[in-house]
Amino acid sequence: MTTLLLARHGLTHLTGPVLAGWTPEVHLSDAGRAQARALADRMTGLELDAIVSSPLERCRETAQAVAEGRGAEVLTDERFGECRYGDWTGRPIAELVKEPLWPVVQAHPSAVTFPGGESIPAMQYRAVSAVRDWNERLGPDAIYLVCSHGDVIKAIVADALGLHLDQFQRITADPASLTAIRYTPLRPFVLRLNDIGGDVTGLRPKKGSDGEDGGENSTGSDAAVGGGSGTT
């Protein structure tokens, strides 16, 4: 089994009021840099097999904060980059909510292709394909960090949960939050979701454990339904 940690980048001066998308040179704000340092501090005791980032500056800066002191290289994969919002890129959210497409994005995202940009299903496909490729590349018992963007993280989580893409707006990924997914031969297990302060040292699986009960330190379970202590 392979454990994926998804981190959203820290705050920027555009986070919230503007749809930054692939706008170049959007760096972490002072608050975002503090968030990135706090994320790095949380992960100090957790050995990582790889640190991967979206190519956009705000993600690479967040990932670099985690990599510092580890002697680790931040690898980039464009497939973890933000959804390509096309003509919506760089526009204020207050303006976008008046667009006829906005309610469709919120309620029926599987039908959305951004004008001059990418469809949300295409974004999910490339991101999930990247996860599968990295899982295979790093192999069983690996744990790795991917620093990406809110919509990308939500799309990956929806896939792991077996949710239709139209449900992905019900998932939250706050700046500098961590989401953990364990991929086993049977199915993925979402271990953490939008975690902004919890201890993460227990997320590395024990060597050779099958993890099919989904626990953070699983060594297997004889429970037919659910697994874990207290199951009857």
C-alpha positions in Angstrom: 0.0 0.0 0.0 1.1 3.5 -0.7 0.2 6.6 1.3 -0.4 9.9 -0.4 -0.3 13.2 1.6 -2.0 16.1 -0.3 -1.1 19.6 0.9 -2.8 22.7 -0.4 -0.5 25.6 -0.9 -0.4 28.4 1.7 -2.2 31.7 1.3 -1.3 34.3 -1.4 -2.6 37.8 -1.9 -5.1 36.5 -4.4 -6.4 33.6 -2.4 -10.1 34.2 -1.9 -10.9 37.4 -3.8 -9.4 36.3 -7.2 -9.4 33.1 -9.2 -5.6 32.9 -9.7 -5.5 29.7 -11.7 -2.2 29.6 -13.8 -1.5 33.3 -13.3 2.3 33.5 -13.2 4.4 34.9 -10.3 1.7 34.4 -7.6 3.8 33.8 -4.5 3.0 33.0 -0.9 2.0 36.0 1.2 3.6 36.5 4.7 0.7 34.6 6.2 1.2 31.8 3.6 4.9 31.5 4.3 4.0 31.2 8.0 1.5 28.5 7.1 4.1 26.6 5.0 6.6 26.7 7.9 3.9 25.4 10.3 3.2 22.6 7.9 6.9 21.7 7.7 7.1 21.7 11.5 4.1 19.3 11.7 5.9 16.9 9.3 9.3 17.0 10.9 9.1 13.5 12.4 7.6 11.9 9.3 10.0 10.4 6.7 8.9 11.0 3.2 9.9 9.0 0.1 9.2 11.9 -2.3 8.0 15.5 -2.3 6.1 16.5 -5.5 4.6 19.8 -6.4 2.5 21.6 -8.9 4.8 23.8 -11.0 3.1 27.0 -9.8 5.2 29.1 -7.5 2.8 29.1 -4.5 2.9 25.3 -4.4 6.6 25.0 -5.0 7.3 27.4 -2.2 5.0 25.5 0.2 6.7 22.2 -0.8 10.2 23.7 -0.4 9.4 24.6 3.2 8.8 20.9 3.9 11.9 19.9 1.9 14.3 22.2 3.7 16.4 20.3 6.3 15.5 17.0 4.7 18.1 17.1 2.0 15.2 16.4 -0.4 14.5 17.6 -3.8 11.1 19.0 -4.8 10.0 17.3 -7.9 7.4 18.9 -10.1 4.5 17.3 -12.1 2.4 19.5 -14.2 -0.5 17.1 -13.8 -0.9 18.4 -10.3 -1.2 22.0 -11.5 -4.3 24.1 -11.0 -7.3 23.6 -13.2 -6.9 25.7 -16.4 -9.7 28.2 -16.0 -9.1 29.8 -19.3 -10.9 33.2 -19.7 -11.8 33.1 -16.0 -8.2 33.2 -14.9 -7.3 36.3 -12.9 -10.9 37.5 -12.6 -12.5 38.5 -9.2 -14.7 36.0 -7.6 -17.3 38.7 -7.0 -17.5 39.1 -10.8 -17.5 35.4 -11.6 -20.5 34.6 -9.4 -22.6 36.6 -11.8 -21.7 34.4 -14.8 -24.3 31.9 -15.9 -21.7 29.2 -15.7 -21.1 29.8 -12.0 -24.1 27.8 -10.6 -23.2 24.9 -13.0 -19.7 24.9 -11.5 -21.2 24.6 -8.1 -24.0 22.0 -8.7 -22.9 20.1 -11.9 -19.1 20.4 -12.3 -18.9 17.3 -14.4 -20.6 19.2 -17.2 -18.2 22.2 -17.0 -15.6 23.3 -19.5 -14.2 26.7 -18.7 -14.3 29.1 -21.6 -10.9 29.0 -23.3 -9.7 26.5 -20.7 -10.0 22.9 -19.4 -13.0 20.8 -18.3 -13.2 19.7 -14.7 -13.4 16.0 -15.7 -10.2 16.5 -17.6 -8.5 18.0 -14.6 -9.6 15.1 -12.4 -8.4 12.6 -15.0 -4.9 14.0 -15.2 -4.6 14.4 -11.5 -5.8 10.9 -10.6 -3.6 9.5 -13.4 -0.6 11.3 -11.9 -1.4 9.7 -8.5 -1.5 6.3 -10.0 1.8 6.8 -11.8 3.5 8.0 -8.6 2.1 5.2 -6.6 3.5 2.7 -9.0 6.8 4.5 -9.3 7.4 4.7 -5.5 5.9 1.3 -4.7 4.3 -0.3 -1.7 5.0 1.0 1.8 6.0 4.4 0.4 4.6 7.7 1.7 4.9 10.9 -0.3 3.7 14.5 -0.3 2.0 16.3 -3.2 1.5 20.0 -2.9 -1.4 21.1 -5.1 -4.5 23.2 -5.4 -7.9 23.1 -3.8 -10.0 21.9 -6.8 -7.3 19.4 -7.7 -7.2 17.9 -4.2 -11.0 17.8 -4.0 -11.1 15.9 -7.3 -8.5 13.3 -6.1 -10.5 12.9 -2.9 -13.7 12.4 -4.7 -12.1 9.7 -6.8 -10.7 8.0 -3.7 -14.2 8.0 -2.0 -15.9 6.7 -5.1 -18.0 9.9 -5.4 -19.4 11.3 -8.6 -17.5 14.4 -9.6 -20.7 16.4 -9.1 -20.2 15.8 -5.3 -16.7 17.3 -5.2 -17.8 20.7 -4.1 -18.9 19.1 -0.8 -15.2 18.5 0.0 -13.0 21.2 1.6 -9.3 21.7 1.2 -8.1 24.8 3.1 -4.8 26.5 2.6 -1.9 24.5 4.0 -4.2 21.7 5.1 -3.2 18.0 4.8 -5.3 15.2 3.4 -4.1 11.6 3.6 -5.2 8.7 1.3 -3.9 5.2 1.6 -4.0 3.2 -1.6 -4.3 -0.6 -1.0 -4.8 -3.5 -3.5 -8.5 -3.5 -2.4 -9.4 0.1 -2.4 -8.3 3.6 -1.3 -8.9 4.7 2.3 -9.2 8.4 3.2 -7.3 8.7 6.5 -7.3 12.5 7.0 -9.3 15.2 5.3 -8.5 19.0 5.5 -6.4 18.4 8.6 -4.8 21.7 9.7 -3.3 20.8 13.1 -3.3 17.1 13.8 -0.2 14.9 14.5 0.9 13.1 11.3 3.7 10.9 12.6 1.5 7.8 12.7 0.7 8.0 9.0 3.6 5.9 7.8 2.4 2.3 7.5 4.3 -0.5 9.1 6.5 -2.4 6.6 4.6 -5.4 5.2 1.2 -4.5 6.6 -1.7 -5.1 4.2 -3.6 -2.1 5.5 -7.0 -3.3 4.3 -8.8 -2.2 7.4 -7.8 1.4 6.6 -6.2 2.2 9.9 -3.3 4.6 10.1 -0.9 1.9 11.4 -2.8 -1.0 10.1 -1.4 -4.5 10.4 -4.4 -6.2 9.0 -7.8 -7.0 10.5 -10.1 -10.0 10.7 -13.2 -7.8 10.8 -15.4 -8.4 7.8 -16.9 -4.9 8.0 -15.0 -1.8 8.7 -12.2 -3.1 10.8 -10.6 -1.4 13.8 -11.2 -1.7 17.5 -14.8 -1.8 18.7 -16.2 -3.5 15.6 -18.8 -6.1 16.5 
